[in-house]
């Protein structure tokens, strides 16, 4: 449980101060340090869902500071509802975090074990 709290706090800090692609580096480093060989898939799914929750939360907070102007304009350009924009952001974060975690697990298996 402590490692997930550490992961979420580092992920939030990285998303608050650094560009979006540091989500990949944090997930990869977390998988290199904490993943186990037998549970790489479930570890990747947990990491991906955690990334998605953090990223959607951060997007919502930043959009709320802009009075939801960003999501309204983006939804009008794409022709979808505003919640679909956040759903798309969440799916993208899930995929990116999961693939980075899988990469970290497989790199650990290939080179460090």
C-alpha positions as CSV (number, residue, x, y, z in Angstrom):
1,X,0.0,0.0,0.0
2,X,2.9,2.4,0.8
3,X,4.3,1.9,-2.7
4,X,1.0,2.9,-4.3
5,X,0.8,6.0,-2.1
6,X,4.4,6.9,-3.2
7,X,3.5,6.3,-6.8
8,X,0.4,8.5,-6.7
9,X,2.2,11.3,-4.9
10,X,5.1,11.2,-7.4
11,X,2.7,11.0,-10.3
12,X,0.7,14.0,-9.0
13,X,3.8,16.1,-8.5
14,X,5.2,15.2,-11.9
15,X,1.9,16.1,-13.6
16,X,1.6,19.3,-11.7
17,X,5.1,20.7,-12.6
18,X,6.4,18.7,-15.6
19,X,5.0,17.9,-19.1
20,X,2.5,15.2,-19.7
21,X,4.9,12.6,-21.0
22,X,6.6,12.3,-17.6
23,X,3.7,10.0,-16.8
24,X,5.6,7.4,-18.9
25,X,8.8,7.9,-17.0
26,X,7.2,7.6,-13.6
27,X,5.3,4.5,-14.6
28,X,8.4,2.9,-16.1
29,X,10.6,3.7,-13.1
30,X,7.9,2.4,-10.7
31,X,7.6,-0.9,-12.7
32,X,11.4,-1.2,-12.8
33,X,11.6,-0.9,-9.0
34,X,8.4,-2.6,-7.7
35,X,7.1,-5.1,-10.3
36,X,7.2,-8.8,-9.8
37,X,7.9,-11.3,-12.5
38,X,4.7,-13.4,-12.1
39,X,2.3,-10.4,-11.9
40,X,3.4,-8.1,-14.7
41,X,0.0,-7.9,-16.3
42,X,-2.0,-7.1,-13.2
43,X,0.7,-4.7,-12.1
44,X,0.5,-3.0,-15.5
45,X,-3.3,-2.7,-15.2
46,X,-3.2,-1.3,-11.7
47,X,-0.6,1.2,-12.8
48,X,-2.6,2.2,-15.9
49,X,-5.8,2.7,-14.0
50,X,-3.9,4.8,-11.4
51,X,-2.4,6.9,-14.1
52,X,-5.9,7.4,-15.7
53,X,-7.4,8.5,-12.4
54,X,-4.6,10.9,-11.6
55,X,-4.6,12.3,-15.2
56,X,-8.3,12.8,-15.4
57,X,-8.3,14.4,-12.0
58,X,-5.5,16.8,-12.9
59,X,-7.2,17.6,-16.2
60,X,-10.5,18.3,-14.4
61,X,-8.7,20.6,-11.9
62,X,-6.9,22.5,-14.5
63,X,-10.1,22.8,-16.6
64,X,-12.0,23.9,-13.6
65,X,-9.5,26.7,-13.0
66,X,-10.2,27.9,-16.5
67,X,-14.0,27.7,-15.9
68,X,-14.3,24.7,-18.1
69,X,-13.5,26.7,-21.2
70,X,-11.0,24.2,-22.5
71,X,-13.3,21.2,-22.4
72,X,-16.2,23.2,-23.9
73,X,-14.1,24.4,-26.8
74,X,-12.6,21.0,-27.4
75,X,-16.0,19.3,-27.2
76,X,-17.4,21.7,-29.7
77,X,-14.5,21.1,-32.1
78,X,-14.8,17.3,-31.8
79,X,-18.6,17.4,-31.8
80,X,-19.0,15.4,-28.5
81,X,-20.1,16.1,-25.0
82,X,-17.6,17.5,-22.4
83,X,-17.5,14.3,-20.4
84,X,-16.4,12.4,-23.5
85,X,-13.3,14.6,-23.6
86,X,-12.4,13.6,-20.1
87,X,-13.2,9.9,-21.0
88,X,-10.8,10.2,-23.9
89,X,-8.1,11.7,-21.8
90,X,-8.6,8.9,-19.3
91,X,-8.3,6.2,-21.9
92,X,-5.2,7.7,-23.3
93,X,-3.6,7.9,-19.9
94,X,-4.6,4.3,-19.2
95,X,-3.0,3.1,-22.4
96,X,0.2,5.2,-21.9
97,X,0.6,4.3,-18.2
98,X,0.0,0.6,-18.9
99,X,2.4,0.4,-21.8
100,X,5.1,2.2,-19.8
101,X,4.6,-0.2,-16.9
102,X,4.7,-3.2,-19.2
103,X,7.9,-1.9,-20.7
104,X,9.4,-1.4,-17.2
105,X,8.4,-4.9,-16.1
106,X,9.8,-6.5,-19.3
107,X,13.1,-4.5,-19.0
108,X,13.5,-5.6,-15.4
109,X,12.8,-9.2,-16.5
110,X,15.3,-9.0,-19.4
111,X,18.2,-7.2,-17.8
112,X,17.9,-7.1,-14.0
113,X,16.9,-10.7,-13.1
